[in-house]
Amino acid sequence: MAYSAAALLALASQCAPSVAPETVLAIIQTESSGEQFALNVNGGKQPARQTNAADAAATARRYVAVGYSVDLGLGQINSRNMRWLGLTWDTVFDPCTNVAALARVLTTNYNSVKVGRDPQTALRVALSMYNTGSQTRGFHNGYVAKVERNAGVAQSAVSGAPLILAAAASLPNDQRTLLLSENALPASSPVQVRPAPPPSWNVFERAAYDRETRFLAENERPSI
C-alpha cells in the first residue's frame, strides 16, 4: 500500500525539516510512488512487490550479495550509500529514517554544486546527481523533468509557490531566503491616498487639484 500525498507531506515535515515537504514528496513520487518497501535492482531482474520490512531487507541483501546495487524504500536510497548515511538493513525501510536519508543526500549534492549557480539551477543539478550521481545524466534521461512534474502532486495537496520554486526553496535556509526573494511576485505598491480637495474658494490650489485629477484619470485608462 502506498502512502498518500498528505501522509508523505506530514512525514517529510517531521523527518526532513531542513527540506521543504513539497520537494520530498516530488522525489518520493518519482522514485517509489510512495511505496515504503519499494525495491529496484540496478541491472537485474526486478523482485516481486515487497510487503514488509523484513522480507524487503532479505530480498535486497540477496541481490547485494551477488554484486548488484539495490535502491531501497521511499526515497530509493542506493545500497552503496547505506554506510555513509548510517543506515542498516534494520533501519533502511523505516519511513522516517529513509526520508531523512533522502534529505541528506539531496542537501549534500546541493551544497557541492551551489557555488556559481543560481539556486534553481543548483537544485536541478542536485536532483540529477540524486538519480545518477552525474550532474548531467539526470537531465538527459528525463529524471529532473519528471520530478518537476511530480511536484504537481504537492501543489494539489498544499498551497504555495510555483512548483519548482517550492522545490528549490527546500534547501538550506540561506538559499531558501535568496530563492524566495528572487522569485517572489513584485510587492504591491502602497495605496496612495489623495488628500481631500482644497476648498472651492482656494481657486489656484483647487484648479491644480482638478488638473491632477484629470491627469490621473487619463493615465488609468487601459491602452487598446
trRosetta pair geometry for C-beta under 8 A, 3 or more apart (Angstrom, degrees):
i j d omega theta_ij theta_ji phi_ij phi_ji
2 33 5.7 -59 -121 129 143 85
2 34 3.8 81 -176 93 99 107
2 35 5.2 -54 -99 -71 84 62
3 7 4.5 -127 -172 89 97 123
3 8 4.9 116 120 -58 127 89
3 11 7.1 -27 -169 -5 156 144
3 28 7.8 -27 62 150 124 142
3 34 4.1 -134 51 -172 77 108
3 35 8.0 -157 5 -67 78 19
3 36 6.8 95 -33 -53 104 90
3 74 7.4 6 13 -114 135 120
3 95 7.5 108 -62 -133 145 142
4 7 4.6 95 54 7 80 102
4 8 7.0 -148 93 -5 42 86
4 34 7.3 96 -42 -165 10 158
5 8 5.8 -58 -148 38 31 110
5 9 6.4 34 154 -21 66 105
5 25 6.1 57 -151 -155 80 132
5 29 7.8 9 -101 -73 91 121
5 34 7.7 -91 -71 -79 49 142
5 153 5.2 -152 -111 165 132 102
5 154 7.0 -167 -168 -88 116 45
5 156 7.3 31 116 78 170 96
5 157 4.4 -145 130 -68 124 143
6 9 5.8 -52 -149 33 31 112
6 10 6.6 30 153 -16 63 105
6 157 5.7 -169 -76 -153 66 122
7 10 5.8 -56 -152 37 33 110
7 11 6.2 34 151 -20 66 108
8 11 5.4 -52 -144 38 34 114
8 12 6.2 38 155 -22 66 104
8 21 7.8 139 124 -174 72 96
8 24 7.0 -164 161 117 97 100
8 25 5.0 117 115 -109 122 87
8 28 5.6 -156 -155 74 140 154
8 29 7.9 144 99 -51 173 84
8 34 6.0 -98 -60 -115 132 104
8 74 7.7 168 -124 -160 107 133
9 12 5.7 -52 -147 34 30 112
9 13 6.5 32 154 -21 63 104
9 21 4.4 69 -152 163 73 134
9 22 7.6 16 -116 -71 101 49
9 24 7.8 142 -111 74 44 108
9 25 5.7 -8 -75 -63 74 131
9 154 6.9 130 -88 -129 112 87
9 157 5.8 -169 -35 127 146 141
9 158 6.5 148 -140 -32 155 124
10 13 5.8 -53 -150 33 32 112
10 14 6.5 22 155 -12 64 110
10 21 7.8 43 -44 -136 18 142
11 14 6.0 -64 -151 41 29 106
11 15 5.7 -13 169 13 69 119
11 24 7.8 -140 94 130 86 141
11 95 5.8 -63 -150 143 143 119
11 96 6.6 -136 -162 -90 93 67
11 99 5.7 162 141 -35 105 166
12 15 6.6 -73 -125 52 21 86
12 16 5.2 -43 -160 49 66 108
12 19 7.1 -87 -175 90 104 96
12 20 7.9 17 145 129 131 35
12 21 3.9 134 91 -127 128 75
12 23 7.9 161 -167 65 145 68
12 24 3.6 164 -121 68 130 150
12 25 6.3 -87 -26 -44 151 77
12 99 6.0 -134 -97 -174 59 137
13 16 7.8 -28 -59 59 9 67
13 17 6.6 43 -176 -99 45 71
13 21 5.0 -19 -56 -72 80 125
14 17 7.4 -30 -170 -60 10 91
14 96 6.7 -61 106 -123 109 111
15 95 7.5 -159 -25 124 166 74
15 96 4.0 -164 -99 -153 136 76
15 97 7.6 -99 -158 -44 132 21
15 99 4.4 84 97 83 133 119
15 100 4.9 -102 166 -54 94 87
15 103 7.7 176 121 -4 77 133
16 19 4.6 -28 149 43 112 107
16 21 7.8 138 74 -94 101 57
16 24 5.4 140 64 -82 146 141
16 99 5.2 -112 -28 145 115 95
16 100 5.7 -172 -76 -100 78 47
16 102 6.7 -50 -83 75 148 95
16 103 3.5 167 -141 -50 117 145
18 103 6.2 122 63 171 94 131
18 107 6.5 15 113 -81 127 149
18 171 7.9 13 147 -163 88 34
18 172 7.1 -9 180 -101 109 52
18 173 7.9 -85 -148 -42 82 83
19 23 5.4 -102 169 73 101 128
19 24 5.7 110 110 -51 120 99
19 103 4.4 -151 -1 -129 136 106
19 106 6.5 67 -109 80 146 135
19 107 6.7 -122 -69 -57 110 105
19 170 4.5 34 -167 165 67 109
19 171 6.8 9 -114 -93 77 41
20 23 4.6 93 68 0 88 103
20 24 7.3 -163 94 -4 49 84
20 166 6.0 -161 136 172 151 70
20 167 6.9 -153 67 -120 128 25
20 169 5.7 62 -44 91 145 81
20 170 3.2 -105 17 -100 93 89
20 176 7.8 142 -48 -117 108 123
21 24 5.6 -56 -150 39 39 111
21 25 6.1 40 155 -21 71 106
21 154 7.1 161 115 -138 79 122
21 158 7.4 81 85 -2 121 155
22 25 5.7 -54 -146 37 30 112
22 26 6.4 32 156 -21 64 106
22 151 6.2 52 165 -152 101 90
22 154 3.6 121 -137 159 80 155
22 155 7.3 60 -140 -57 124 59
22 158 6.8 -114 -75 55 103 125
22 160 6.7 -126 -49 65 148 153
22 163 7.7 -153 165 -148 130 58
22 166 4.0 -31 93 150 157 122
22 167 6.2 -108 112 -72 101 59
22 170 6.9 -141 63 -72 81 121
23 26 5.8 -55 -150 34 30 110
23 27 6.5 24 155 -14 64 106
23 106 7.4 144 148 162 125 164
23 151 7.7 -8 -99 -110 43 105
23 154 7.9 11 -28 -52 25 168
23 166 7.0 -166 -50 129 73 76
23 167 4.4 115 -98 -139 86 65
23 168 7.9 150 -89 -33 122 19
23 170 3.6 -54 -10 -32 146 168
23 171 7.9 114 -81 -51 174 66
24 27 6.0 -60 -152 38 30 107
24 28 6.2 26 155 -17 67 110
24 99 6.1 43 -162 -159 132 105
24 102 6.4 103 -134 107 89 135
24 103 6.7 -27 -91 -72 110 94
24 170 7.6 174 -26 -156 73 148
25 28 5.8 -58 -143 39 30 109
25 29 6.2 30 159 -20 66 107
25 150 7.8 -155 126 142 75 99
25 151 7.8 105 87 -124 94 51
25 153 6.0 -140 146 96 115 110
25 154 4.4 135 76 -77 136 104
25 157 7.3 -127 -163 39 169 145
26 29 6.0 -54 -147 35 27 110
26 30 6.5 24 154 -16 61 109
26 147 5.1 80 147 -173 110 76
26 148 7.4 32 -170 -88 140 18
26 150 4.6 133 -151 100 71 95
26 151 4.1 -6 -96 -80 135 67
26 153 6.8 162 -93 46 60 103
26 154 5.8 -59 -50 -12 87 124
26 163 7.8 114 -91 -174 142 99
26 167 5.9 -39 31 -96 155 118
27 30 5.7 -61 -152 39 31 110
27 31 5.9 17 158 -12 70 115
27 75 6.4 19 126 -131 117 83
27 102 6.2 152 107 -175 142 128
27 106 7.2 -99 -72 -73 162 137
27 127 7.6 -144 -97 -128 102 96
27 130 7.0 -57 -136 141 126 156
27 147 6.1 8 -88 -130 58 115
27 150 7.9 156 -48 92 17 135
28 31 5.9 -61 -134 44 29 103
28 32 5.9 -45 -169 46 68 97
28 33 7.9 -154 144 -19 71 4
28 34 5.9 68 143 -81 111 58
28 74 5.1 -18 -132 171 111 93
28 75 6.2 -59 -93 -84 78 60
28 99 7.6 -19 -74 -107 127 94
28 102 7.4 -19 -68 -124 86 169
29 32 8.0 -81 -112 59 11 56
29 33 6.1 39 -153 -111 51 42
29 34 6.6 6 -95 -37 60 88
29 150 4.2 180 89 -171 125 130
29 153 5.2 138 -68 21 163 158
30 143 7.1 95 174 -161 137 77
30 146 5.2 118 -126 122 115 107
30 147 5.0 -44 -43 -88 156 69
30 150 5.0 -148 -55 11 87 159
31 38 7.5 143 132 93 82 151
31 71 7.3 -134 -170 162 104 132
31 74 7.2 79 88 151 121 43
31 75 5.8 44 80 -161 164 31
31 76 3.9 -143 -177 4 119 122
32 35 4.8 -127 165 47 98 80
32 36 7.9 114 148 -56 143 13
32 38 3.8 -171 -141 22 107 159
32 73 6.8 -56 -79 134 161 34
32 74 5.2 -138 50 -145 150 33
32 75 7.2 -56 -6 -38 125 12
32 76 5.6 179 -52 -45 98 94
33 38 7.4 132 43 -84 78 144
34 74 6.9 4 -138 -132 34 92
35 38 3.9 102 88 -56 111 100
35 49 7.7 -96 -159 -150 145 100
35 74 7.4 -178 74 -98 41 57
36 53 7.9 -59 136 -74 112 84
36 73 6.5 -21 -179 -146 47 76
36 74 6.0 -15 -116 -58 47 91
36 93 6.4 79 155 -177 88 90
36 95 5.6 -61 -126 -78 107 101
36 98 7.9 152 -153 31 69 155
37 49 7.9 95 91 176 106 66
37 50 3.9 -118 138 97 123 109
37 51 6.5 -150 52 -70 156 5
37 52 6.7 37 -82 40 155 5
37 53 6.5 -138 -100 -84 109 47
37 55 7.7 36 -170 75 145 90
37 56 4.1 -140 -162 -68 103 147
37 73 7.0 -23 -110 -102 25 59
37 93 5.8 25 -105 -148 71 129
38 50 7.6 -169 -84 41 15 106
38 71 7.7 -26 120 112 96 92
38 72 7.6 143 85 -167 68 26
38 73 6.3 102 50 -145 80 7
38 74 7.1 112 25 -81 113 27
38 76 6.6 -50 101 -79 120 85
39 46 7.5 151 102 -160 90 79
39 47 5.5 2 87 47 137 117
39 50 5.9 76 -9 -9 115 128
39 56 6.1 -174 -50 -154 116 92
39 59 6.3 -73 -71 103 172 124
39 60 5.8 -146 -124 -78 124 95
39 70 5.9 -22 -160 -174 93 114
39 71 7.1 141 -161 75 41 62
39 72 6.5 3 -108 -106 68 56
40 46 6.9 -30 -133 -120 53 103
40 70 6.8 152 76 -163 48 61
40 71 4.0 -2 54 49 103 111
40 76 6.1 10 21 -139 123 115
41 44 3.9 -62 138 65 125 104
41 45 6.7 7 71 70 143 36
41 46 5.8 -173 30 -102 100 50
41 47 6.7 101 -25 -14 122 87
41 63 5.1 -122 -118 -148 117 155
41 68 5.3 1 -163 165 95 149
41 70 5.5 -27 -101 -107 61 85
42 68 6.2 161 57 -171 72 90
42 69 4.9 -2 35 71 128 87
42 70 7.0 -150 2 -87 84 31
42 71 6.9 94 -45 -22 97 94
42 78 7.8 14 -27 -130 138 105
43 68 6.4 -161 66 -127 96 96
44 63 6.2 177 69 -145 160 116
44 68 4.8 -41 -16 -104 140 146
47 50 7.0 35 110 -50 123 95
47 59 5.1 86 -146 178 170 136
47 63 7.6 -109 -41 -47 120 129
50 55 5.5 180 -150 101 97 102
50 56 3.8 93 165 -85 158 90
50 59 6.3 -139 -88 26 123 146
51 55 6.6 22 51 54 69 140
52 55 5.2 80 63 17 85 102
52 56 6.8 -157 91 -8 39 94
53 56 5.7 -60 -143 40 29 111
53 57 6.1 28 160 -20 67 108
53 93 4.1 175 -127 85 94 138
53 94 7.3 30 -115 -60 146 56
54 57 6.0 -57 -148 36 26 108
54 58 6.4 24 155 -17 63 108
55 58 5.7 -55 -146 38 32 111
55 59 6.2 32 156 -19 66 107
56 59 5.9 -56 -148 37 29 110
56 60 6.3 27 156 -17 64 109
56 72 7.6 118 153 -145 115 90
56 73 7.9 99 148 -71 147 72
56 93 5.5 107 82 -87 137 150
57 60 5.8 -56 -145 39 30 110
57 61 6.2 31 157 -22 65 108
57 89 4.2 105 -161 -179 122 99
57 90 7.2 35 -113 -75 164 35
57 92 7.1 132 -101 51 99 108
57 93 6.5 -112 -55 -10 94 127
58 61 5.8 -55 -147 35 29 112
58 62 6.8 34 154 -23 62 102
59 62 5.9 -54 -157 28 32 112
59 63 7.0 25 151 -12 64 103
60 63 5.9 -59 -156 37 36 108
60 64 6.2 32 151 -17 70 109
60 70 4.5 -172 -146 101 93 161
60 72 6.1 33 -117 -95 156 110
60 79 6.6 172 173 -84 114 129
60 89 7.4 -178 76 -127 118 101
61 64 5.5 -54 -141 40 35 111
61 65 6.1 44 156 -30 66 105
61 89 6.2 9 -64 -112 118 144
62 65 5.7 -51 -149 28 28 116
62 66 7.1 6 159 -2 60 105
63 66 6.5 -72 -157 43 32 95
63 68 4.2 -53 167 62 95 127
63 70 5.1 101 85 -62 133 124
64 67 7.8 140 -173 6 31 8
64 68 6.3 -91 -85 71 35 71
64 69 7.1 47 -108 -112 81 36
64 70 6.0 -83 -58 3 91 113
64 79 5.3 -132 -95 158 125 161
69 78 5.6 11 166 -169 121 100
69 79 5.1 -165 -156 47 70 102
69 80 5.2 -34 -125 -25 126 106
70 78 7.4 148 80 -151 35 54
70 79 4.7 54 49 -28 77 126
71 76 3.8 9 168 -171 117 90
71 77 6.9 147 -157 63 63 25
71 78 5.5 -34 -97 -90 70 60
71 79 7.6 -109 -70 -19 26 76
72 76 6.6 126 46 -143 31 34
72 77 5.1 -41 61 62 92 80
72 78 7.5 147 10 -102 87 11
72 79 6.3 95 -24 -68 120 75
72 82 7.9 31 30 -77 147 110
72 92 5.1 0 135 150 145 126
72 93 6.8 -98 172 -74 104 75
72 98 7.3 -130 117 -123 89 119
73 76 6.8 -158 67 -65 55 29
73 77 6.1 3 49 18 109 95
73 92 5.9 -154 -25 148 136 80
73 93 5.1 -169 -89 -114 112 56
73 95 7.5 -178 -170 -104 116 49
73 98 4.0 -117 135 -129 147 150
74 95 5.9 67 -24 -137 140 77
74 98 4.9 122 36 114 98 133
74 99 6.0 -17 84 -67 140 80
74 102 7.2 -71 99 -41 95 139
75 98 5.3 177 17 159 101 91
75 99 6.2 147 -38 -101 121 42
75 101 6.3 -175 64 84 146 91
75 102 3.2 -140 -119 -77 153 116
75 105 7.6 152 153 32 135 131
77 81 5.9 -116 180 75 88 118
77 82 7.0 101 135 -81 117 71
77 85 6.8 -86 -164 45 136 170
77 87 6.8 106 125 -16 152 170
77 92 6.4 -134 68 -158 130 104
77 98 6.2 -142 -9 -147 124 83
77 101 5.0 6 -93 118 144 137
77 102 6.8 -112 -68 -69 96 68
77 105 7.2 179 -118 -30 88 144
78 81 4.8 83 69 5 86 106
78 82 7.9 -123 102 -33 51 74
79 82 5.7 -19 -162 -19 46 117
81 84 6.1 -65 -164 48 63 99
81 85 5.5 49 144 -15 88 119
81 87 7.8 46 109 27 72 126
81 101 7.8 129 120 179 117 119
81 105 6.8 25 176 -95 156 123
82 85 5.9 -77 -147 49 27 104
82 87 4.1 -96 -152 72 81 105
82 88 7.2 114 172 -82 120 23
82 92 6.3 -44 -120 -88 115 129
83 86 7.8 35 175 -66 29 27
83 87 7.7 -77 -52 48 19 72
85 101 4.7 49 -174 -133 140 109
85 104 6.2 142 -128 83 96 141
85 105 7.3 -27 -90 -57 126 93
87 91 5.6 -143 -150 84 68 105
87 92 4.6 72 175 -86 124 88
87 97 6.9 129 -114 154 94 117
87 101 6.1 8 -59 -87 127 147
88 91 5.0 72 50 18 80 99
88 92 6.8 -143 80 -29 31 89
89 92 6.2 -35 -122 12 28 115
91 94 5.2 -42 -163 10 59 121
91 97 4.8 -98 168 149 97 171
92 97 6.9 -113 -113 109 21 121
92 98 6.3 72 177 -86 51 94
92 101 7.8 -9 -135 -3 71 161
93 98 6.6 12 -134 -52 20 130
94 97 4.0 57 78 19 110 115
94 98 6.3 171 78 -16 53 87
95 98 5.8 -59 -143 38 28 110
95 99 6.2 24 161 -16 65 109
96 99 5.9 -57 -146 38 29 108
96 100 6.3 32 154 -20 64 107
97 100 5.7 -55 -149 35 30 112
97 101 6.5 32 152 -19 63 104
98 101 5.7 -54 -153 34 33 112
98 102 6.6 41 147 -24 64 100
99 102 5.3 -43 -151 28 38 119
99 103 6.7 37 152 -17 64 101
100 103 5.8 -53 -153 35 34 111
100 104 6.5 34 150 -21 65 105
101 104 5.5 -53 -147 35 35 112
101 105 6.4 35 156 -18 68 102
102 105 6.1 -58 -152 35 28 107
102 106 6.3 21 156 -14 64 111
103 106 5.8 -58 -145 40 30 109
103 107 6.0 25 160 -15 67 112
104 107 6.0 -58 -141 41 27 106
104 108 6.1 30 158 -21 63 109
105 108 5.8 -58 -147 37 27 111
105 109 6.4 27 156 -18 63 107
105 130 5.9 106 128 -120 114 89
106 109 5.8 -57 -152 36 29 111
106 110 6.2 29 153 -20 65 108
106 126 5.8 78 -164 152 67 120
106 127 7.5 15 -131 -84 99 58
106 130 5.7 3 -92 -84 75 131
106 171 7.5 -130 134 -102 101 94
107 110 5.5 -52 -143 36 33 113
107 111 6.2 32 159 -18 66 106
107 171 6.2 151 -113 -144 77 85
107 172 6.9 102 -147 -52 106 85
108 111 6.0 -55 -146 37 27 108
108 112 6.5 26 155 -20 61 110
109 112 5.9 -65 -155 34 29 111
109 113 6.7 -8 162 6 66 113
109 125 7.6 -164 156 115 103 75
109 126 3.9 128 112 -145 110 82
109 127 7.9 155 111 -37 147 24
109 129 4.2 172 -143 83 130 134
109 130 5.9 -106 -8 -56 164 77
110 113 6.6 -84 -151 48 27 89
110 114 5.8 40 162 -54 70 109
110 122 5.8 79 -153 146 77 105
110 123 6.4 5 -113 -99 112 54
110 126 4.0 -7 -73 -86 69 153
110 171 4.9 -137 156 -133 167 142
110 172 7.5 -178 109 -8 130 93
110 175 7.7 -149 158 54 127 170
111 114 6.0 -36 -128 4 28 119
111 172 7.2 71 -81 -26 97 132
112 126 8.0 131 49 -102 87 90
112 129 7.8 158 67 -148 125 178
113 117 6.3 5 145 16 82 145
113 122 5.3 165 104 -144 92 83
113 125 4.7 -125 136 106 158 135
113 126 6.1 -163 44 -64 126 77
113 129 7.4 178 -22 -21 140 143
113 135 6.6 151 -109 -117 143 118
114 117 5.9 -115 -154 56 35 99
114 119 7.2 9 -141 -108 103 59
114 122 4.3 47 -107 -144 65 155
114 175 6.6 -83 -147 -93 144 142
117 121 4.5 -126 -176 91 109 113
117 122 4.2 140 98 -62 126 88
117 125 6.9 -61 -153 7 174 139
118 121 5.0 83 58 14 78 106
118 122 6.9 -151 90 -8 35 92
118 182 7.3 151 -166 -160 116 171
119 122 5.5 -58 -143 39 32 112
119 123 6.3 35 158 -24 67 103
119 168 5.3 112 133 172 100 116
119 169 7.9 61 141 -82 142 46
119 171 7.1 -166 -159 44 106 128
119 175 4.9 145 -112 -176 122 103
119 178 6.0 149 -35 93 134 110
119 179 4.2 -92 78 -77 155 109
119 182 7.3 167 31 29 116 145
120 123 5.7 -49 -150 31 32 113
120 124 6.7 31 153 -17 63 103
120 164 6.1 56 -144 146 112 117
120 165 7.6 -42 -94 -91 114 54
120 168 4.6 -45 -101 -100 64 161
120 179 6.8 127 -49 -132 78 114
120 183 8.0 100 -54 -60 126 131
121 124 5.8 -55 -152 35 34 110
121 125 6.4 32 152 -17 67 105
122 125 5.7 -54 -148 38 33 111
122 126 6.2 36 152 -21 66 106
122 168 8.0 104 66 -144 80 103
122 171 7.9 -74 106 19 114 170
122 175 7.7 -88 72 -151 142 145
123 126 5.5 -56 -149 36 32 113
123 127 6.4 35 152 -21 66 103
123 164 7.6 149 89 -174 140 89
123 167 6.2 133 165 125 146 97
123 168 4.2 -130 -14 -112 159 81
123 170 7.8 100 -125 43 129 94
123 171 6.5 -147 -93 -29 98 131
124 127 5.6 -50 -150 33 33 113
124 128 6.6 38 150 -21 63 101
124 139 7.3 52 160 -82 109 103
124 144 5.1 56 -159 -157 87 137
125 128 5.5 -49 -153 32 36 115
125 129 6.6 34 150 -16 65 104
125 135 5.0 -1 -160 -153 101 88
126 129 5.6 -54 -150 38 34 112
126 130 6.4 43 148 -28 65 101
126 171 7.8 111 32 -92 169 137
127 130 5.3 -45 -148 26 36 117
127 131 6.7 27 156 -12 63 104
127 138 6.0 -169 116 139 73 149
127 143 6.9 -172 145 122 97 101
127 144 4.9 114 99 -112 125 83
127 147 5.4 -125 -160 36 141 162
128 131 6.1 -64 -157 39 30 106
128 132 6.2 -35 170 35 68 107
128 134 6.3 -70 148 92 103 65
128 135 5.7 75 93 -163 131 28
128 136 6.4 61 171 -43 151 5
128 137 6.4 137 -176 60 103 55
128 138 2.8 -173 -134 47 63 121
128 139 5.6 -25 -97 -28 130 75
128 143 6.7 130 -112 75 54 117
128 144 5.5 -24 -66 -58 81 117
129 132 6.9 -86 -127 62 24 67
129 133 5.9 29 -157 -135 66 18
129 134 6.6 -161 -101 62 59 21
129 135 6.0 1 -63 -84 96 53
129 138 6.9 -87 -18 -7 28 139
130 138 7.3 64 52 -97 69 158
131 137 7.5 -140 96 98 104 92
131 138 4.2 121 53 -108 126 114
131 141 7.4 -153 134 69 140 127
131 143 4.1 36 -91 165 172 167
131 144 7.7 -122 4 -52 141 65
132 137 4.0 -117 130 82 168 120
132 138 4.9 -158 8 -54 113 84
132 141 7.1 133 -61 19 135 136
132 143 7.2 178 -26 15 102 154
133 137 7.9 12 61 42 62 128
134 137 3.9 65 69 8 136 106
134 138 6.7 171 74 -13 83 81
136 139 5.7 -59 -167 32 52 111
136 140 6.4 40 147 -17 81 108
137 140 5.5 -57 -146 40 42 110
137 141 5.9 24 162 -8 75 110
138 141 6.3 -54 -130 45 29 100
138 143 4.2 -70 -159 61 83 124
138 144 5.1 95 134 -39 98 93
139 143 7.7 -70 -59 49 20 80
139 144 5.2 -12 -93 18 59 133
139 145 7.8 84 -144 -24 56 90
142 145 5.2 -60 -161 47 63 113
142 146 5.7 68 142 -30 85 104
143 146 5.6 -59 -150 34 31 112
143 147 6.6 32 155 -19 67 101
144 147 5.9 -51 -153 32 33 110
144 148 6.6 33 150 -17 64 105
145 148 5.6 -54 -152 36 35 113
145 149 6.4 36 150 -19 67 103
146 149 5.6 -51 -148 36 35 111
146 150 6.2 30 154 -15 67 107
147 150 5.7 -59 -145 42 31 108
147 151 6.7 49 150 -37 62 93
147 167 7.3 106 142 -131 107 156
148 151 5.6 -37 -159 9 35 118
148 163 6.1 101 -169 122 71 125
148 164 5.6 -8 -130 -79 105 97
148 167 7.2 -104 -106 5 64 157
149 152 6.1 -33 174 2 49 113
150 153 5.5 -15 -178 3 67 113
150 154 8.0 65 137 -6 66 90
151 154 5.4 -44 -165 34 57 112
151 155 6.3 61 138 -24 73 102
151 163 3.8 120 107 -170 127 106
151 164 6.7 154 43 -69 169 45
151 166 6.3 152 -172 69 122 116
151 167 5.4 -79 -104 -47 139 118
152 155 5.0 -51 -144 36 41 117
152 156 6.4 41 157 -21 69 100
152 163 6.1 -33 -65 -100 59 138
153 156 6.1 -57 -154 33 29 106
153 157 6.6 18 151 -13 62 112
154 157 5.6 -67 -150 41 35 107
154 158 6.2 -27 172 34 74 99
154 163 7.5 126 63 -133 104 82
154 166 6.4 -171 108 125 134 148
155 158 7.3 -80 -131 63 22 63
155 160 7.2 -121 -119 51 68 90
155 163 5.6 -61 -50 -88 131 89
155 166 7.1 -178 -77 7 85 158
160 166 5.2 87 112 -98 129 118
161 165 3.9 -96 140 102 127 121
161 166 4.8 170 66 -61 93 74
161 169 6.5 82 41 -1 153 145
161 180 7.6 -119 -79 -117 151 81
161 183 6.9 69 -164 115 131 128
162 165 4.5 79 62 14 81 114
162 166 6.9 -151 90 -14 35 87
162 183 7.3 -115 36 172 112 131
163 166 5.8 -56 -152 30 28 110
163 167 6.6 20 154 -12 63 106
164 167 5.3 -53 -148 40 40 112
164 168 5.8 33 157 -16 73 108
165 168 5.9 -55 -134 43 29 103
165 169 5.8 29 164 -22 65 112
165 179 6.8 165 -149 153 76 110
165 180 7.7 97 -176 -101 108 56
165 183 4.8 -166 -115 127 127 161
166 169 6.1 -57 -141 36 22 109
166 170 7.3 42 150 -47 53 98
167 170 5.8 -46 -172 -4 36 120
168 171 7.0 -40 -177 1 48 106
168 179 5.3 -164 121 -153 108 155
169 176 4.8 74 -169 -141 70 82
169 179 5.0 -154 -91 92 73 131
169 180 5.7 68 -119 -61 125 87
170 176 7.2 149 1 -96 3 108
171 175 5.1 -18 88 80 108 133
171 176 6.4 -175 64 -58 57 83
172 175 5.0 78 66 18 82 104
172 176 6.8 -144 99 -14 36 91
173 176 5.3 -51 -143 32 33 116
173 177 6.5 34 159 -20 65 101
174 177 6.0 -52 -155 32 31 110
174 178 6.6 29 149 -16 62 107
175 178 5.5 -53 -147 38 38 113
175 179 6.0 36 156 -20 69 107
176 179 5.9 -57 -146 38 28 108
176 180 6.3 27 158 -18 64 107
177 180 6.0 -56 -147 36 28 109
177 181 6.4 24 156 -16 63 108
178 181 5.9 -63 -153 38 28 108
178 182 6.3 26 153 -20 66 109
179 182 5.6 -56 -147 36 33 111
179 183 6.1 0 165 5 68 114
180 183 6.4 -75 -140 51 25 91
180 184 5.8 44 162 -52 67 101
181 184 6.0 -31 -133 2 27 117
184 187 7.5 16 132 -53 122 76
189 192 7.8 -21 136 -27 110 93
197 206 6.4 60 172 -128 103 79
197 209 5.0 134 -135 142 84 153
197 210 7.8 49 -136 -61 127 71
198 202 4.3 -83 154 73 125 130
198 205 4.1 75 -20 109 169 115
198 206 4.8 -121 73 -70 105 71
198 209 5.7 -179 11 -19 94 145
199 202 5.3 90 64 3 76 100
199 206 7.3 -79 88 -69 32 120
200 206 6.0 69 -126 -104 37 163
202 205 4.6 -14 137 44 116 110
202 206 5.4 132 86 -27 74 96
203 206 5.9 -64 -141 40 22 109
203 207 6.2 23 161 -21 63 108
204 207 5.9 -54 -149 32 27 109
204 208 6.6 24 154 -15 62 106
205 208 5.7 -53 -148 38 35 111
205 209 6.2 40 152 -23 66 106
206 209 5.5 -53 -148 36 33 115
206 210 6.4 33 154 -20 65 104
207 210 5.7 -53 -147 36 32 110
207 211 6.5 34 153 -20 64 103
208 211 5.7 -51 -148 34 33 112
208 212 6.4 34 152 -18 64 105
209 212 5.7 -56 -152 37 31 112
209 213 6.4 35 149 -23 64 105
210 213 5.4 -49 -148 32 35 116
210 214 6.5 34 154 -17 65 102
211 214 5.9 -54 -151 36 32 109
211 215 6.3 34 151 -20 65 107
212 215 5.6 -54 -146 36 33 114
212 216 6.3 32 156 -18 66 106
213 216 6.0 -56 -148 37 28 109
213 217 6.4 28 154 -19 63 108
214 217 5.7 -56 -148 37 32 112
214 218 6.4 33 155 -20 66 105
215 218 5.9 -55 -150 34 30 110
215 219 6.5 16 158 -8 64 111
216 219 6.0 -65 -146 44 30 104
216 220 6.3 31 157 -24 65 110
217 220 5.9 -57 -147 32 29 112
217 221 7.4 42 153 -35 59 94
218 221 6.2 -46 -167 8 36 114
